[in-house]
Amino acid sequence: MLALDRGATGIALIVDDQNCLTGTLTDGDIRRALLAGTGLDGYLTPFIQRRFTAVGGDLSRAQVLEEMQAKKIDQIPILDEERHLIGLHLIHEIVGAVERPNWAVIMAGGQGTRLRPYTETVPKPMLKVAGRPVLERLILHLVGFGFRRIFLSINYLGHQIEEYFQDGSGFGCQIEYLREETPLGTGGALALLPEKPSQPLVVMNGDLLTQAKLGAMLSFHHEGSQVATLGVRRYVHYVPFGCVEVAGNRVLKIEEKPPLTKLINCGIYVLDPRLLDRVPKALFSLRDLLDSCIQEGSPVAAFEIGDDWLDVGQHEQLREARQGS
């Protein structure tokens, strides 16, 4: 009890002579011991939790927060490969640290027609991967990077999303809803924001599974002079045939099944608040907004995302996500 009080973390960690974690003990465990009749000088060994959740030191803040939410716990020990205790994650440190003034908008109003019949009764962002809705994973990812004010654009079956997330307090943030009376595309819902943000706005598609480093992307945007930053990713397609390069009718080169590499749009954006003046309350695409900036010479920058990323908007990608989880 003294160790719990001095540590002020709500948990005591029991290690062996090699500093390997062998169990955990919380104030709840002590209460159960006292209720079972154990005296203050009694042994706590029967009440030590030998089955506990621990993580390695390489997980991101967002991944740790997701694990805490899934297990409904506030502390997770950090172990090295030999199970030596090297640290402790606390939920109030993850949620309370590095709070950002930036807002985030997740576009969650689409009908998900390409994923039918799954989306006939469930909105696409609420489809589950490893027991958790895709949209919940996105929200926890944002919270892990310090976002506290998050807007969800909703239309198709939007009441399910509102009922699940409510005001966001259960997820460590404030959630507000941009209710589309008619579908507004990938950009039109931005016109429904209650006011113009004072800081660059992060906008994300609602069908993404990603570990993108949003803090680095925001820093990149702040350091540049661009009006918008577009998250991009390298996509490699292998042509299943031998390709021939010719000049006239003369063969110059034969290349067997060559790779073609393209940069693709990841559906993650950082926008200067001034761009919101261009967004109508009508069907509107973010691509059209960026195209207009490019055509007028306003700089739009690309930020390459090398972290895990998957768009689950089609059956094949959804199967891939569920098989890999």
Residue pairs with C-beta under 8 A, 6 or more apart in sequence:
1 27
1 30
1 40
3 12
4 10
4 11
4 12
4 25
4 26
4 27
4 30
9 75
9 88
9 90
10 26
10 27
10 74
10 75
11 24
11 25
11 26
11 75
11 88
12 24
12 25
12 26
13 21
13 24
13 77
13 85
13 88
14 21
14 22
14 23
14 24
14 25
14 48
15 21
15 22
15 85
16 22
18 84
19 84
19 85
20 82
20 83
20 84
20 85
21 52
21 54
21 77
21 79
21 83
21 84
21 85
22 48
22 50
23 48
23 49
23 50
23 52
24 48
24 49
24 52
24 77
25 44
25 47
25 48
25 49
26 49
29 44
29 47
29 48
29 49
30 44
30 47
32 47
33 42
33 44
33 46
33 47
36 47
38 44
38 47
52 77
53 67
53 71
53 73
53 76
54 76
54 77
54 78
54 79
54 83
55 63
55 64
55 67
55 76
55 77
55 78
55 79
55 89
56 78
56 79
56 80
56 81
57 78
57 79
57 80
57 86
57 87
59 67
60 144
60 211
60 213
61 94
61 144
61 145
62 140
62 141
62 142
62 143
62 144
62 145
62 211
63 144
63 211
64 76
64 89
64 94
64 144
65 91
65 94
65 95
65 140
65 143
65 144
65 172
66 132
66 137
66 140
66 141
66 144
67 76
68 74
68 76
68 89
68 91
68 94
69 136
69 140
69 171
70 131
70 132
73 91
74 90
74 91
74 92
75 88
75 89
75 90
75 91
76 88
76 89
77 85
77 87
77 88
77 89
78 85
78 86
78 87
78 88
78 89
79 85
79 86
80 86
94 144
95 143
95 172
97 146
98 145
98 146
98 215
99 146
99 148
100 145
100 146
100 147
100 148
100 199
100 218
101 198
101 199
102 147
102 197
102 199
102 200
102 201
102 202
102 218
103 147
103 149
103 150
103 151
103 193
103 197
103 199
103 201
103 202
104 142
104 147
104 149
104 150
104 151
104 201
104 202
104 203
104 204
105 150
105 151
105 152
105 153
105 178
105 189
105 190
105 193
105 201
105 202
105 203
105 204
106 125
106 135
106 138
106 139
106 142
106 150
106 151
106 152
106 153
106 203
106 204
106 205
106 206
107 153
107 186
107 189
107 203
107 204
107 205
107 206
108 123
108 124
108 125
108 135
108 152
108 153
108 154
108 158
108 161
108 206
109 153
109 154
109 155
109 156
109 158
109 180
109 183
109 184
109 189
109 206
110 124
110 155
110 156
110 183
110 206
110 207
111 119
111 124
111 155
111 156
111 183
112 118
112 119
112 123
112 124
112 127
112 156
112 207
112 313
113 119
114 313
114 314
114 315
115 124
115 127
115 313
115 314
115 315
115 318
118 127
118 318
119 127
121 157
122 157
122 160
123 154
123 156
123 157
123 158
123 160
123 161
124 134
124 206
124 207
124 313
125 133
125 134
125 135
125 138
125 161
125 206
125 207
126 133
126 134
126 135
126 157
126 160
126 161
126 164
127 133
127 134
127 312
127 318
128 134
129 137
129 209
129 312
129 318
129 321
129 322
129 325
130 322
130 325
133 164
134 206
134 207
134 208
134 209
134 312
135 152
135 161
135 165
135 206
136 164
136 165
136 171
137 209
138 204
138 206
138 208
138 210
139 150
139 165
139 168
139 171
139 173
139 175
140 171
140 172
141 210
141 211
141 212
141 214
142 150
142 173
142 202
142 204
142 214
143 150
143 171
143 172
143 173
145 213
145 214
145 215
146 215
147 173
147 202
147 214
148 172
148 173
148 174
149 173
149 174
149 176
150 168
150 173
150 174
150 175
150 176
151 175
151 176
151 177
151 178
151 193
152 161
152 165
152 175
152 176
152 177
152 178
152 206
153 177
153 178
153 180
153 184
153 189
153 192
154 161
154 162
154 177
154 178
154 179
154 180
155 179
155 180
155 181
155 182
155 183
155 184
156 183
158 177
158 179
158 180
161 177
162 177
165 171
165 175
166 175
167 174
167 175
168 174
168 175
176 194
178 189
178 190
178 192
178 193
179 192
180 188
180 189
180 192
182 283
183 283
184 191
184 192
184 281
184 282
184 283
184 284
185 283
185 284
185 285
186 205
186 284
186 285
186 286
186 287
187 279
187 284
187 285
187 286
187 288
187 289
188 279
188 280
188 281
188 282
188 283
188 284
190 201
190 203
190 271
190 276
190 279
191 276
191 279
191 280
191 281
191 282
191 284
192 281
193 276
196 273
196 276
196 277
197 273
197 276
198 273
199 273
200 218
200 221
200 222
200 270
200 271
200 272
200 273
201 270
201 271
201 273
201 276
202 214
202 217
202 218
202 268
202 269
202 270
203 268
203 269
203 270
203 271
203 286
204 267
204 268
204 269
205 267
205 268
205 311
205 313
207 267
207 311
207 312
207 313
208 266
208 267
208 268
208 309
208 310
208 311
208 312
209 308
209 309
209 310
209 312
209 321
210 266
210 268
210 305
210 307
210 308
210 309
210 310
211 307
211 308
211 309
212 231
212 266
212 268
212 305
212 307
212 309
213 305
213 307
214 268
216 303
217 229
217 231
217 268
217 270
217 303
217 305
218 270
220 229
220 301
220 303
221 229
221 270
221 301
221 303
224 299
224 301
225 299
226 272
226 298
226 299
226 300
226 301
227 271
227 272
227 274
227 275
227 293
227 298
227 299
227 300
228 269
228 270
228 271
228 272
228 275
228 289
228 290
228 293
228 300
228 301
229 269
229 270
229 300
229 301
229 302
229 303
230 265
230 266
230 268
230 269
230 290
230 300
230 301
230 302
230 303
231 265
231 266
231 267
231 268
231 269
231 302
231 303
231 305
232 263
232 264
232 265
232 266
232 302
232 303
232 304
232 305
233 263
233 264
233 266
233 304
233 305
233 306
233 309
234 261
234 262
234 263
234 264
234 304
235 261
235 262
235 263
235 264
236 259
236 260
236 261
237 259
237 260
237 262
238 257
238 258
238 259
238 260
239 257
239 258
239 259
239 260
240 257
241 257
242 254
242 255
242 256
242 257
243 254
243 255
243 256
243 257
243 258
244 251
244 253
244 254
244 255
245 251
245 252
245 253
245 254
245 255
246 252
263 302
263 304
265 287
266 305
266 309
266 311
267 311
268 305
269 286
269 290
270 303
271 289
275 289
275 293
278 289
278 292
279 289
290 300
293 299
293 300
294 300
310 317
310 320
310 321
311 317
312 318
312 321
